[in-house]
Amino acid sequence: MTKLHQTYGTVVRFGPNDISYSDGRAWRDIFLVRKGKRENTKVVRFFWPTAKGVNTLVMEPDKDRHAALRQVFSPAFSEQALRRQEPILRRYADLMVARARRSAGAATVNMAELFNFTTFDITAELAFGESLGLLEKDGHSEWLATVFNTLRVLPYLQIIEYYPLSRMLFRLFEPKSVTKMRLEHFNHTVTRVNKRLEKGSDKPDLWSLVEASDALSLDDMHVNAELFMTAGSETTASLLTGLTYYLIANSDRMKILSDEIRQAFPSNDAISFEGLANLKYLNACIREGLRIYPPLPSAVPRMIPPGGNEILGRWIPAGTQVSVHGMATYRSPDNFREPDLFAPERWLGDPAYEDDKRSVYQPFSLGPRNCIGMNLAWHEMRLIIAKLLYNFDIESDVGPDWLDQNVFVIWDRKPLVCRLVDVRTYSDK
C-alpha cells in the first residue's frame, strides 16, 4: 500500500469498492460524524466474528449501541482509574526489570518477548484481576501462543469473510484446527472472567469499575475481555519493540533519552506517571516510534452509508470502503520530511521539520470511536521504556534487516536480541 501511494498519489482505489487515503485531511471526513451526515460505519466483516456472535466495542456497527458500550467501559480508562492503577503497572515494570537483570551481563535478552510478557501480565491483571505470571515464571503460556497464531491467520479469515460464497462454505467446512484455536482463545477468557466475577475484588481492575452496569451482559463481558487482552497487550509490546530497535540504531538519541530519564529521577522507585508525563524527549521518542513503526501499520476501513458521503471534497457512493493507511501516510514525503528517518526532534520544534503535517498523525484513530485505551497505553509505554533505560544500557548487533517483517494486521515481529548492561555495575564503582 505504501508503494501504491508513492506511485499513484494520495488517493488509491485498490479494489472495486476500496479506496485508501494518505492525505491526513481524510481522517476528519472518514472518522468524524459531520452535522447532517450519516456516520461512515464499521465494516463488521473486517473483524472475525466472536465465538458468541456478539459484537465487541471495536466492531459494533450500530452508533447508539457503540456509544452505550463506550460509556460503560470509559470509567475503567479514565484518569481517575489510571491513578489507582499506577501501582499495578509499576509493579509489573519492576518485575520486568528484575527478570531482565537476571539475564544482564553475559546472557542475551529477546526484547520482543520480554515486552510481550510484561504487557500481557499487565493487561491480564487489569482484565481479570490476576496475572498470568509470565514475568515471574518461565514465560511459557499456551494462551500467548494462541494469540500469536490467531493474529497470523486473521488476514486469511478476513478474505474469507469478504466474499459471501467463501463465507458460507467456510461456515460449513471450517477446519477443526481453526475452530479449536478460536475456542481455546475464547475459553481462556471465559474462565478467567467468570472466576473474577465470582470471587469479586477490591482492585481497580476493569470489572470493579464497570460490573455494576445493566448495559453489559455476560456475553458482552466475555467478548470485550478477549478484545482487551489482545488489543491492550500486543499493540503496546509492538511499539516498545520497534522503538527499542530505532533507539539501538540511533545511539545518539538513545543517550539523550537515557540521560533525560536518569537525571529526572533520584531512584528507580521515584519513577512515576506524573514525572514521566513531563519528560519532553521521552514523549517525543514515543511519538516518533508510533509514526515510524505504527503498531497498526495497515488500515481499518469504514463503509460509506446509504446516500453517500464526501471525502476530500469528492462524493463517494454508498457501499465503498474507505480508510487512511497508517504506514503509507506516515512514510509519505508529502507529510513528513525525511519520513524514513527516526527523528524525535520533529516533535520538539526543530525548524528543520517545521513543514511536517502533524495533523495527519492519528496513531489512536480519531473521533467517537478512537482507541478507548489511549491514555493507559501512553502511561504504560512511558513507564516500561523509562524503567528499562533507567536500569540498563542496551546493546545489540541487530541490523536493518530486522525491519523486513510481515504484517498480519499488526507486525509479525522478529526476535530483537540484545545485551543489557546493568547501570549499577559501573555507577557503584
ZITA-V284364 format. One record per residue. N is the residue number from 0. PHI is phi as a letter, one per 20 degrees, with the letter a starting at -180 (999 if undefined). PSI is psi as a letter, one per 20 degrees, with the letter a starting at -180 (NA if undefined). NEAR is the number of other ideal C-beta (glycine too) atoms within 10 Angstrom. Layout:
N	PHI	PSI	NEAR
N	PHI	PSI	NEAR
//
This chain:
0	999	h	19
1	f	g	17
2	f	h	8
3	f	g	15
4	f	h	23
5	f	h	15
6	e	g	8
7	d	i	12
8	o	a	13
9	e	i	18
10	c	p	16
11	c	p	19
12	e	o	12
13	d	j	14
14	b	r	11
15	g	h	7
16	c	k	15
17	c	p	15
18	c	p	20
19	d	q	25
20	c	q	25
21	c	j	27
22	e	o	20
23	f	h	20
24	f	h	16
25	f	h	22
26	g	g	19
27	f	g	15
28	f	h	21
29	e	g	24
30	d	i	21
31	e	q	14
32	d	o	13
33	f	q	12
34	f	p	4
35	n	j	5
36	d	q	14
37	e	q	15
38	f	p	20
39	f	o	25
40	e	r	15
41	f	q	21
42	e	n	19
43	f	h	13
44	f	i	19
45	f	h	20
46	d	p	20
47	f	p	17
48	g	q	17
49	f	r	18
50	f	h	18
51	e	i	16
52	m	j	8
53	d	p	17
54	f	p	21
55	e	r	20
56	g	h	19
57	f	h	18
58	d	i	20
59	f	o	22
60	e	h	14
61	f	p	13
62	f	g	15
63	f	g	8
64	f	g	13
65	f	g	21
66	f	h	13
67	f	g	14
68	f	g	23
69	f	h	15
70	f	h	12
71	f	g	20
72	e	i	20
73	g	g	13
74	g	h	14
75	f	i	22
76	c	j	22
77	f	r	13
78	f	h	9
79	f	g	10
80	f	g	20
81	f	h	18
82	f	h	13
83	f	h	14
84	e	i	24
85	g	g	16
86	g	h	10
87	f	g	17
88	f	h	22
89	f	h	17
90	f	g	15
91	f	h	26
92	f	h	22
93	f	h	17
94	f	h	19
95	f	g	24
96	f	g	21
97	f	g	12
98	f	g	18
99	f	h	23
100	f	h	14
101	f	h	9
102	d	i	15
103	f	q	20
104	n	d	11
105	f	h	6
106	e	r	10
107	d	r	15
108	c	p	21
109	e	o	17
110	f	h	25
111	f	g	22
112	f	g	18
113	f	g	26
114	f	h	27
115	f	g	25
116	g	g	24
117	f	g	29
118	f	h	26
119	f	g	27
120	f	g	25
121	f	g	28
122	f	h	27
123	f	h	26
124	f	g	20
125	f	h	26
126	e	h	25
127	c	i	25
128	m	j	22
129	b	q	16
130	f	r	19
131	e	i	23
132	m	k	15
133	f	h	25
134	f	h	23
135	e	h	14
136	d	b	12
137	e	i	7
138	n	i	18
139	e	p	9
140	b	p	19
141	f	h	10
142	f	g	17
143	g	g	20
144	f	h	12
145	f	h	19
146	g	g	21
147	f	g	13
148	f	h	15
149	f	g	20
150	f	h	16
151	f	h	13
152	e	i	16
153	g	g	16
154	f	h	14
155	f	h	13
156	f	h	19
157	f	g	15
158	f	g	11
159	f	g	19
160	f	h	18
161	f	h	15
162	d	p	12
163	g	g	9
164	f	g	8
165	f	h	12
166	f	g	15
167	f	g	11
168	f	h	12
169	f	h	16
170	f	h	10
171	f	h	6
172	c	k	7
173	g	p	13
174	g	q	10
175	f	h	7
176	f	h	10
177	f	g	17
178	g	g	11
179	f	g	11
180	f	g	17
181	f	g	19
182	f	h	13
183	f	g	15
184	f	g	19
185	f	g	19
186	f	h	15
187	g	g	22
188	f	g	23
189	g	g	19
190	g	g	12
191	f	h	20
192	f	g	22
193	f	g	14
194	f	g	12
195	f	g	22
196	f	h	15
197	f	g	7
198	e	i	9
199	m	r	11
200	a	q	14
201	d	j	7
202	f	q	17
203	e	l	19
204	e	a	23
205	g	g	27
206	e	h	21
207	f	i	18
208	d	i	21
209	c	i	20
210	f	i	15
211	f	i	9
212	f	p	14
213	f	i	6
214	f	i	12
215	d	p	17
216	e	r	11
217	f	h	13
218	f	h	14
219	g	g	20
220	f	g	22
221	f	g	23
222	f	h	25
223	f	h	27
224	f	g	23
225	f	g	24
226	f	g	18
227	f	h	26
228	f	g	24
229	f	g	17
230	f	h	22
231	e	i	25
232	d	g	25
233	f	h	23
234	f	g	21
235	f	g	25
236	f	h	28
237	f	g	24
238	f	g	25
239	f	h	27
240	f	g	25
241	f	g	26
242	f	g	22
243	f	g	25
244	g	g	24
245	f	h	20
246	f	h	24
247	f	g	19
248	f	i	16
249	c	m	17
250	f	h	11
251	f	h	8
252	f	h	20
253	g	g	19
254	f	g	13
255	g	g	18
256	f	g	23
257	g	g	20
258	f	g	12
259	f	g	16
260	f	g	23
261	f	h	15
262	e	h	9
263	e	h	16
264	c	p	16
265	f	i	9
266	b	r	7
267	f	h	15
268	f	i	9
269	e	i	10
270	f	p	21
271	c	r	14
272	g	g	18
273	f	g	8
274	f	h	14
275	f	h	21
276	f	h	12
277	e	i	9
278	e	o	19
279	f	g	12
280	f	h	18
281	f	g	22
282	f	h	18
283	f	h	21
284	f	g	27
285	f	g	23
286	g	g	18
287	f	h	22
288	f	g	26
289	f	h	23
290	f	g	26
291	e	h	20
292	c	m	24
293	f	p	23
294	g	h	23
295	d	n	21
296	f	h	21
297	e	b	19
298	c	q	22
299	d	o	19
300	f	q	21
301	c	q	24
302	d	p	19
303	f	p	23
304	f	r	14
305	g	p	8
306	n	i	10
307	m	r	15
308	b	r	21
309	e	p	12
310	c	p	22
311	l	l	14
312	n	j	7
313	d	p	10
314	f	p	10
315	d	p	19
316	f	q	11
317	g	q	13
318	n	i	11
319	e	p	20
320	e	p	22
321	c	q	24
322	b	q	22
323	d	o	25
324	e	o	24
325	g	g	25
326	f	g	20
327	f	h	23
328	f	g	30
329	f	i	24
330	d	j	20
331	e	p	21
332	f	i	10
333	f	h	15
334	d	h	22
335	c	p	23
336	f	p	15
337	l	m	12
338	f	h	18
339	e	j	10
340	e	p	14
341	f	o	21
342	c	n	23
343	g	h	24
344	f	h	17
345	f	i	22
346	e	j	20
347	d	j	14
348	n	j	10
349	f	p	14
350	f	h	7
351	f	h	11
352	d	k	17
353	f	h	9
354	e	j	9
355	g	p	19
356	e	n	15
357	f	i	13
358	f	i	11
359	f	i	22
360	e	o	19
361	c	m	20
362	f	i	20
363	d	k	16
364	m	a	16
365	b	q	14
366	n	a	15
367	f	i	12
368	d	k	21
369	f	r	13
370	f	o	19
371	f	h	19
372	e	j	20
373	g	g	13
374	f	g	15
375	f	g	23
376	f	g	22
377	f	g	20
378	f	g	20
379	f	g	28
380	f	g	23
381	f	g	22
382	f	g	23
383	f	g	24
384	f	h	24
385	f	g	25
386	f	h	23
387	f	g	23
388	f	i	23
389	f	h	18
390	e	h	23
391	c	q	22
392	e	q	16
393	d	p	20
394	c	q	14
395	a	q	19
396	e	j	9
397	f	q	18
398	d	a	8
399	f	h	8
400	f	i	8
401	f	h	19
402	f	i	16
403	f	n	7
404	c	q	14
405	f	r	10
406	c	o	13
407	d	m	16
408	m	g	18
409	d	r	19
410	f	p	25
411	e	n	13
412	f	q	23
413	e	r	17
414	g	p	14
415	d	n	22
416	e	p	15
417	c	r	23
418	d	p	17
419	d	p	23
420	d	o	15
421	f	p	16
422	g	h	17
423	f	h	12
424	f	h	12
425	c	i	9
426	f	h	8
427	e	i	7
428	e	NA	5
//
